[in-house]
């Protein structure tokens, strides 16, 4: 893991199009601005994990559907 120090209004560049800006620091919270191409999905980790879990459950339930004899 790369660990960097940044101040308000400083930025990080990831790859060829993702820019993360430090917008605000208040106590133990940091507000980030993320500028990324539309084809790059950006999620909070807890949301991403919930999506992955839901996709896993959906895939498992579709495997359990009975086959219809046509």
Backbone atoms as SQL, in Angstrom:
CREATE TABLE atoms (id INTEGER PRIMARY KEY, chain TEXT, resi INTEGER, resn TEXT, atom TEXT, x REAL, y REAL, z REAL);
INSERT INTO atoms VALUES
  (1, 'A', 1, 'UNK', 'N', 0.848, -1.173, 0.000),
  (2, 'A', 1, 'UNK', 'CA', 0.000, 0.000, 0.000),
  (3, 'A', 1, 'UNK', 'C', 0.896, 1.240, 0.000),
  (4, 'A', 2, 'UNK', 'N', 0.568, 2.156, -0.864),
  (5, 'A', 2, 'UNK', 'CA', 1.263, 3.433, -0.924),
  (6, 'A', 2, 'UNK', 'C', 0.550, 4.408, 0.000),
  (7, 'A', 3, 'UNK', 'N', 1.286, 5.080, 0.856),
  (8, 'A', 3, 'UNK', 'CA', 0.702, 6.059, 1.773),
  (9, 'A', 3, 'UNK', 'C', 1.308, 7.423, 1.459),
  (10, 'A', 4, 'UNK', 'N', 0.439, 8.393, 1.198),
  (11, 'A', 4, 'UNK', 'CA', 0.882, 9.743, 0.839),
  (12, 'A', 4, 'UNK', 'C', 0.224, 10.766, 1.762),
  (13, 'A', 5, 'UNK', 'N', 0.910, 11.842, 1.997),
  (14, 'A', 5, 'UNK', 'CA', 0.338, 12.973, 2.741),
  (15, 'A', 5, 'UNK', 'C', -0.069, 14.041, 1.745),
  (16, 'A', 6, 'UNK', 'N', -1.244, 14.606, 1.914),
  (17, 'A', 6, 'UNK', 'CA', -1.741, 15.662, 1.054),
  (18, 'A', 6, 'UNK', 'C', -2.401, 16.714, 1.915),
  (19, 'A', 7, 'UNK', 'N', -2.434, 17.930, 1.437),
  (20, 'A', 7, 'UNK', 'CA', -3.115, 19.030, 2.107),
  (21, 'A', 7, 'UNK', 'C', -4.341, 19.414, 1.289),
  (22, 'A', 8, 'UNK', 'N', -5.189, 20.257, 1.870),
  (23, 'A', 8, 'UNK', 'CA', -6.382, 20.712, 1.155),
  (24, 'A', 8, 'UNK', 'C', -5.986, 21.311, -0.191),
  (25, 'A', 9, 'UNK', 'N', -6.768, 20.971, -1.205),
  (26, 'A', 9, 'UNK', 'CA', -6.593, 21.395, -2.599),
  (27, 'A', 9, 'UNK', 'C', -5.448, 20.706, -3.322),
  (28, 'A', 10, 'UNK', 'N', -4.726, 19.813, -2.660),
  (29, 'A', 10, 'UNK', 'CA', -3.716, 19.029, -3.364),
  (30, 'A', 10, 'UNK', 'C', -4.385, 17.807, -3.977),
  (31, 'A', 11, 'UNK', 'N', -3.751, 17.235, -4.994),
  (32, 'A', 11, 'UNK', 'CA', -4.373, 16.162, -5.770),
  (33, 'A', 11, 'UNK', 'C', -3.449, 14.968, -5.919),
  (34, 'A', 12, 'UNK', 'N', -4.067, 13.850, -6.245),
  (35, 'A', 12, 'UNK', 'CA', -3.366, 12.621, -6.617),
  (36, 'A', 12, 'UNK', 'C', -3.869, 12.223, -7.993),
  (37, 'A', 13, 'UNK', 'N', -3.001, 11.699, -8.823),
  (38, 'A', 13, 'UNK', 'CA', -3.398, 11.225, -10.144),
  (39, 'A', 13, 'UNK', 'C', -3.152, 9.725, -10.188),
  (40, 'A', 14, 'UNK', 'N', -4.183, 8.981, -10.599),
  (41, 'A', 14, 'UNK', 'CA', -4.081, 7.529, -10.714),
  (42, 'A', 14, 'UNK', 'C', -4.315, 7.170, -12.177),
  (43, 'A', 15, 'UNK', 'N', -3.355, 6.517, -12.770),
  (44, 'A', 15, 'UNK', 'CA', -3.496, 6.098, -14.165),
  (45, 'A', 15, 'UNK', 'C', -3.616, 7.279, -15.096),
  (46, 'A', 16, 'UNK', 'N', -4.398, 7.065, -16.148),
  (47, 'A', 16, 'UNK', 'CA', -4.544, 8.084, -17.186),
  (48, 'A', 16, 'UNK', 'C', -5.880, 8.808, -17.119),
  (49, 'A', 17, 'UNK', 'N', -6.354, 9.139, -15.934),
  (50, 'A', 17, 'UNK', 'CA', -7.599, 9.872, -15.958),
  (51, 'A', 17, 'UNK', 'C', -8.335, 9.952, -14.640),
  (52, 'A', 18, 'UNK', 'N', -7.794, 9.392, -13.592),
  (53, 'A', 18, 'UNK', 'CA', -8.451, 9.482, -12.302),
  (54, 'A', 18, 'UNK', 'C', -7.662, 10.482, -11.454),
  (55, 'A', 19, 'UNK', 'N', -8.355, 11.535, -11.020),
  (56, 'A', 19, 'UNK', 'CA', -7.735, 12.561, -10.189),
  (57, 'A', 19, 'UNK', 'C', -8.518, 12.643, -8.884),
  (58, 'A', 20, 'UNK', 'N', -7.822, 12.520, -7.773),
  (59, 'A', 20, 'UNK', 'CA', -8.443, 12.615, -6.457),
  (60, 'A', 20, 'UNK', 'C', -7.957, 13.900, -5.806),
  (61, 'A', 21, 'UNK', 'N', -8.905, 14.745, -5.392),
  (62, 'A', 21, 'UNK', 'CA', -8.587, 16.022, -4.758),
  (63, 'A', 21, 'UNK', 'C', -8.982, 15.978, -3.290),
  (64, 'A', 22, 'UNK', 'N', -8.165, 16.575, -2.440),
  (65, 'A', 22, 'UNK', 'CA', -8.519, 16.738, -1.033),
  (66, 'A', 22, 'UNK', 'C', -9.350, 18.012, -0.954),
  (67, 'A', 23, 'UNK', 'N', -10.632, 17.856, -0.634),
  (68, 'A', 23, 'UNK', 'CA', -11.554, 18.983, -0.636),
  (69, 'A', 23, 'UNK', 'C', -11.636, 19.632, 0.739),
  (70, 'A', 24, 'UNK', 'N', -11.705, 18.807, 1.773),
  (71, 'A', 24, 'UNK', 'CA', -11.868, 19.349, 3.121),
  (72, 'A', 24, 'UNK', 'C', -11.339, 18.339, 4.137),
  (73, 'A', 25, 'UNK', 'N', -10.766, 18.859, 5.203),
  (74, 'A', 25, 'UNK', 'CA', -10.343, 18.037, 6.339),
  (75, 'A', 25, 'UNK', 'C', -10.980, 18.646, 7.575),
  (76, 'A', 26, 'UNK', 'N', -11.778, 17.809, 8.262),
  (77, 'A', 26, 'UNK', 'CA', -12.463, 18.295, 9.463),
  (78, 'A', 26, 'UNK', 'C', -12.379, 17.191, 10.508),
  (79, 'A', 27, 'UNK', 'N', -11.564, 17.412, 11.542),
  (80, 'A', 27, 'UNK', 'CA', -11.394, 16.390, 12.571),
  (81, 'A', 27, 'UNK', 'C', -10.795, 15.132, 11.971),
  (82, 'A', 28, 'UNK', 'N', -11.506, 14.006, 12.159),
  (83, 'A', 28, 'UNK', 'CA', -10.988, 12.742, 11.628),
  (84, 'A', 28, 'UNK', 'C', -11.646, 12.363, 10.301),
  (85, 'A', 29, 'UNK', 'N', -12.296, 13.316, 9.628),
  (86, 'A', 29, 'UNK', 'CA', -12.902, 13.061, 8.326),
  (87, 'A', 29, 'UNK', 'C', -12.196, 13.854, 7.237),
  (88, 'A', 30, 'UNK', 'N', -12.076, 13.220, 6.086),
  (89, 'A', 30, 'UNK', 'CA', -11.484, 13.856, 4.917),
  (90, 'A', 30, 'UNK', 'C', -12.502, 13.762, 3.791),
  (91, 'A', 31, 'UNK', 'N', -12.801, 14.877, 3.142),
  (92, 'A', 31, 'UNK', 'CA', -13.686, 14.864, 1.976),
  (93, 'A', 31, 'UNK', 'C', -12.811, 14.841, 0.733),
  (94, 'A', 32, 'UNK', 'N', -13.121, 13.882, -0.134),
  (95, 'A', 32, 'UNK', 'CA', -12.371, 13.709, -1.367),
  (96, 'A', 32, 'UNK', 'C', -13.251, 14.060, -2.559),
  (97, 'A', 33, 'UNK', 'N', -12.649, 14.669, -3.553),
  (98, 'A', 33, 'UNK', 'CA', -13.307, 14.858, -4.842),
  (99, 'A', 33, 'UNK', 'C', -12.653, 13.910, -5.822),
  (100, 'A', 34, 'UNK', 'N', -13.445, 13.187, -6.586),
  (101, 'A', 34, 'UNK', 'CA', -12.896, 12.200, -7.513),
  (102, 'A', 34, 'UNK', 'C', -13.356, 12.550, -8.916),
  (103, 'A', 35, 'UNK', 'N', -12.404, 12.774, -9.789),
  (104, 'A', 35, 'UNK', 'CA', -12.681, 13.055, -11.192),
  (105, 'A', 35, 'UNK', 'C', -12.185, 11.851, -11.983),
  (106, 'A', 36, 'UNK', 'N', -13.134, 11.121, -12.582),
  (107, 'A', 36, 'UNK', 'CA', -12.780, 9.905, -13.311),
  (108, 'A', 36, 'UNK', 'C', -13.613, 9.824, -14.581),
  (109, 'A', 37, 'UNK', 'N', -13.110, 9.132, -15.598),
  (110, 'A', 37, 'UNK', 'CA', -13.904, 8.928, -16.815),
  (111, 'A', 37, 'UNK', 'C', -15.212, 8.206, -16.482),
  (112, 'A', 38, 'UNK', 'N', -16.230, 8.409, -17.298),
  (113, 'A', 38, 'UNK', 'CA', -17.540, 7.811, -17.040),
  (114, 'A', 38, 'UNK', 'C', -17.492, 6.286, -17.022),
  (115, 'A', 39, 'UNK', 'N', -16.533, 5.688, -17.710),
  (116, 'A', 39, 'UNK', 'CA', -16.465, 4.227, -17.745),
  (117, 'A', 39, 'UNK', 'C', -15.780, 3.637, -16.505),
  (118, 'A', 40, 'UNK', 'N', -15.282, 4.491, -15.619),
  (119, 'A', 40, 'UNK', 'CA', -14.659, 4.028, -14.374),
  (120, 'A', 40, 'UNK', 'C', -15.682, 4.167, -13.256),
  (121, 'A', 41, 'UNK', 'N', -16.054, 3.036, -12.668),
  (122, 'A', 41, 'UNK', 'CA', -17.021, 3.057, -11.573),
  (123, 'A', 41, 'UNK', 'C', -16.294, 3.334, -10.267),
  (124, 'A', 42, 'UNK', 'N', -16.863, 4.223, -9.468),
  (125, 'A', 42, 'UNK', 'CA', -16.270, 4.591, -8.184),
  (126, 'A', 42, 'UNK', 'C', -17.315, 4.332, -7.103),
  (127, 'A', 43, 'UNK', 'N', -16.959, 3.498, -6.123),
  (128, 'A', 43, 'UNK', 'CA', -17.865, 3.149, -5.036),
  (129, 'A', 43, 'UNK', 'C', -17.149, 3.306, -3.708),
  (130, 'A', 44, 'UNK', 'N', -17.914, 3.619, -2.660),
  (131, 'A', 44, 'UNK', 'CA', -17.390, 3.463, -1.309),
  (132, 'A', 44, 'UNK', 'C', -17.225, 1.960, -1.086),
  (133, 'A', 45, 'UNK', 'N', -16.248, 1.568, -0.297),
  (134, 'A', 45, 'UNK', 'CA', -15.953, 0.147, -0.124),
  (135, 'A', 45, 'UNK', 'C', -17.151, -0.641, 0.376),
  (136, 'A', 46, 'UNK', 'N', -17.898, -0.102, 1.353),
  (137, 'A', 46, 'UNK', 'CA', -19.029, -0.850, 1.899),
  (138, 'A', 46, 'UNK', 'C', -20.132, -1.045, 0.859),
  (139, 'A', 47, 'UNK', 'N', -20.307, -0.084, -0.040),
  (140, 'A', 47, 'UNK', 'CA', -21.288, -0.226, -1.111),
  (141, 'A', 47, 'UNK', 'C', -20.811, -1.271, -2.115),
  (142, 'A', 48, 'UNK', 'N', -19.538, -1.216, -2.474),
  (143, 'A', 48, 'UNK', 'CA', -18.967, -2.187, -3.403),
  (144, 'A', 48, 'UNK', 'C', -19.123, -3.613, -2.869),
  (145, 'A', 49, 'UNK', 'N', -18.826, -3.802, -1.579),
  (146, 'A', 49, 'UNK', 'CA', -18.951, -5.128, -0.986),
  (147, 'A', 49, 'UNK', 'C', -20.401, -5.596, -0.970),
  (148, 'A', 50, 'UNK', 'N', -21.348, -4.698, -0.714),
  (149, 'A', 50, 'UNK', 'CA', -22.768, -5.061, -0.735),
  (150, 'A', 50, 'UNK', 'C', -23.201, -5.464, -2.146),
  (151, 'A', 51, 'UNK', 'N', -22.730, -4.759, -3.152),
  (152, 'A', 51, 'UNK', 'CA', -23.050, -5.103, -4.546),
  (153, 'A', 51, 'UNK', 'C', -22.491, -6.477, -4.882),
  (154, 'A', 52, 'UNK', 'N', -21.247, -6.731, -4.497),
  (155, 'A', 52, 'UNK', 'CA', -20.624, -8.032, -4.768),
  (156, 'A', 52, 'UNK', 'C', -21.395, -9.163, -4.096),
  (157, 'A', 53, 'UNK', 'N', -21.801, -8.959, -2.845),
  (158, 'A', 53, 'UNK', 'CA', -22.554, -9.979, -2.112),
  (159, 'A', 53, 'UNK', 'C', -23.905, -10.232, -2.772),
  (160, 'A', 54, 'UNK', 'N', -24.585, -9.171, -3.181),
  (161, 'A', 54, 'UNK', 'CA', -25.883, -9.327, -3.850),
  (162, 'A', 54, 'UNK', 'C', -25.719, -10.059, -5.179),
  (163, 'A', 55, 'UNK', 'N', -24.681, -9.737, -5.938),
  (164, 'A', 55, 'UNK', 'CA', -24.417, -10.438, -7.199),
  (165, 'A', 55, 'UNK', 'C', -24.149, -11.918, -6.956),
  (166, 'A', 56, 'UNK', 'N', -23.411, -12.214, -5.902),
  (167, 'A', 56, 'UNK', 'CA', -23.110, -13.607, -5.561),
  (168, 'A', 56, 'UNK', 'C', -24.399, -14.360, -5.222),
  (169, 'A', 57, 'UNK', 'N', -25.266, -13.743, -4.405),
  (170, 'A', 57, 'UNK', 'CA', -26.535, -14.383, -4.040),
  (171, 'A', 57, 'UNK', 'C', -27.413, -14.593, -5.268),
  (172, 'A', 58, 'UNK', 'N', -27.454, -13.618, -6.163),
  (173, 'A', 58, 'UNK', 'CA', -28.268, -13.736, -7.370),
  (174, 'A', 58, 'UNK', 'C', -27.763, -14.862, -8.264),
  (175, 'A', 59, 'UNK', 'N', -26.443, -14.974, -8.394),
  (176, 'A', 59, 'UNK', 'CA', -25.871, -16.041, -9.214),
  (177, 'A', 59, 'UNK', 'C', -26.168, -17.409, -8.605),
  (178, 'A', 60, 'UNK', 'N', -26.064, -17.517, -7.293),
  (179, 'A', 60, 'UNK', 'CA', -26.336, -18.788, -6.629),
  (180, 'A', 60, 'UNK', 'C', -27.807, -19.178, -6.764),
  (181, 'A', 61, 'UNK', 'N', -28.714, -18.221, -6.633),
  (182, 'A', 61, 'UNK', 'CA', -30.141, -18.546, -6.727),
  (183, 'A', 61, 'UNK', 'C', -30.527, -18.905, -8.156),
  (184, 'A', 62, 'UNK', 'N', -29.885, -18.302, -9.159),
  (185, 'A', 62, 'UNK', 'CA', -30.209, -18.641, -10.548),
  (186, 'A', 62, 'UNK', 'C', -29.731, -20.044, -10.887),
  (187, 'A', 63, 'UNK', 'N', -28.699, -20.522, -10.215),
  (188, 'A', 63, 'UNK', 'CA', -28.218, -21.888, -10.446),
  (189, 'A', 63, 'UNK', 'C', -29.187, -22.923, -9.865),
  (190, 'A', 64, 'UNK', 'N', -30.023, -22.503, -8.933),
  (191, 'A', 64, 'UNK', 'CA', -30.934, -23.429, -8.260),
  (192, 'A', 64, 'UNK', 'C', -32.312, -23.464, -8.901),
  (193, 'A', 65, 'UNK', 'N', -32.533, -22.729, -9.980),
  (194, 'A', 65, 'UNK', 'CA', -33.832, -22.738, -10.644),
  (195, 'A', 65, 'UNK', 'C', -34.058, -24.083, -11.329),
  (196, 'A', 66, 'UNK', 'N', -35.270, -24.621, -11.262),
  (197, 'A', 66, 'UNK', 'CA', -35.526, -25.898, -11.921),
  (198, 'A', 66, 'UNK', 'C', -35.543, -25.725, -13.431),
  (199, 'A', 67, 'UNK', 'N', -35.099, -26.740, -14.140),
  (200, 'A', 67, 'UNK', 'CA', -35.128, -26.717, -15.605),
  (201, 'A', 67, 'UNK', 'C', -36.530, -27.065, -16.065),
  (202, 'A', 68, 'UNK', 'N', -37.010, -26.355, -17.060),
  (203, 'A', 68, 'UNK', 'CA', -38.332, -26.607, -17.609),
  (204, 'A', 68, 'UNK', 'C', -38.204, -27.564, -18.783),
  (205, 'A', 69, 'UNK', 'N', -39.085, -28.552, -18.833),
  (206, 'A', 69, 'UNK', 'CA', -39.093, -29.511, -19.928),
  (207, 'A', 69, 'UNK', 'C', -40.000, -28.978, -21.023),
  (208, 'A', 70, 'UNK', 'N', -39.434, -28.546, -22.137),
  (209, 'A', 70, 'UNK', 'CA', -40.245, -27.962, -23.218),
  (210, 'A', 70, 'UNK', 'C', -40.602, -28.981, -24.239);
